[in-house]
Amino acid sequence: MDGFVDKSQIKKEREKARALKKSQWWKQQIGPGVCYHCGEKFPKEELTMDHLLPISRGGKSTKKNVVPSCHGCNAGKGHLTRAERLLEEE
């Protein structure tokens, strides 16, 4: 769903996300092994970086906009915000 933001901006934010994943801060975030969305516990290797406001919608790869997420929650959320996803589930 790359229609919302310029592709060069998406590429730039994905590069920033890769750098953030290597940081000590991110290691601390995934250390407990808990998915932000479902609250389930996972091995830290199974957690992904989820952007609360998706990059495709103008979200940035910053500490305030990324959370640990299991693959199922991250894939299920897609390009939606958490609030939009919860509304869809109602």
C-alpha distance (Angstrom), angle and dihedral (degrees) to the residues before:
residue distance angle dihedral
M1 . . .
D2 3.79 . .
G3 3.81 94.6 .
F4 3.79 99.2 100.2
V5 3.82 102.7 59.3
D6 3.79 134.4 31.0
K7 3.82 111.8 -87.7
S8 3.81 92.2 -126.4
Q9 3.81 89.7 57.1
I10 3.81 90.6 49.7
K11 3.80 90.2 50.8
K12 3.82 91.0 49.7
E13 3.81 92.8 50.2
R14 3.81 92.4 47.5
E15 3.81 89.2 53.3
K16 3.81 89.4 51.1
A17 3.82 89.3 49.4
R18 3.81 91.4 53.1
A19 3.81 89.8 52.1
L20 3.81 91.5 46.9
K21 3.83 90.4 52.3
K22 3.81 88.8 60.9
S23 3.80 93.3 53.2
Q24 3.78 126.7 105.2
W25 3.81 87.9 -123.9
W26 3.82 91.9 61.6
K27 3.80 91.5 46.6
Q28 3.80 87.8 55.9
Q29 3.80 90.8 49.6
I30 3.80 94.5 53.9
G31 3.81 94.4 36.7
P32 3.83 95.2 91.9
G33 3.83 89.0 49.9
V34 3.81 95.6 -135.9
C35 3.80 124.0 142.9
Y36 3.81 111.1 -129.6
H37 3.80 92.2 -142.3
C38 3.80 107.2 42.6
G39 3.81 99.6 19.6
E40 3.81 91.8 -132.9
K41 3.79 120.2 142.2
F42 3.82 119.9 -116.5
P43 3.79 137.0 169.7
K44 3.80 104.7 -87.3
E45 3.82 90.1 -118.7
E46 3.81 88.3 64.5
L47 3.80 95.5 55.8
T48 3.78 121.1 96.7
M49 3.78 132.2 -159.9
D50 3.79 110.1 -102.6
H51 3.80 122.7 -167.1
L52 3.82 110.1 -139.5
L53 3.80 88.7 -151.7
P54 3.80 101.6 35.5
I55 3.80 118.6 -121.0
S56 3.81 89.0 -124.1
R57 3.81 88.0 62.5
G58 3.78 97.3 47.2
G59 3.81 99.4 -82.4
K60 3.78 118.7 150.0
S61 3.79 131.2 -136.4
T62 3.80 95.1 -114.7
K63 3.79 133.3 132.8
K64 3.82 89.8 -107.1
N65 3.80 93.4 54.2
V66 3.80 104.3 43.9
V67 3.79 130.6 74.0
P68 3.83 136.5 172.3
S69 3.78 111.4 -96.3
C70 3.79 135.8 176.3
H71 3.80 115.9 -117.5
G72 3.80 92.8 -108.0
C73 3.79 95.5 53.2
N74 3.79 93.9 42.5
A75 3.80 94.1 48.8
G76 3.79 92.1 43.1
K77 3.79 92.4 51.8
G78 3.78 93.6 52.8
H79 3.80 113.2 164.4
L80 3.80 93.7 -17.9
T81 3.77 127.5 104.9
R82 3.80 117.2 -118.5
A83 3.82 90.8 -104.1
E84 3.81 92.0 51.8
R85 3.80 90.9 48.9
L86 3.80 91.6 51.1
L87 3.82 90.1 50.1
E88 3.81 90.2 52.3
E89 3.81 90.2 53.3
E90 3.82 92.7 55.7
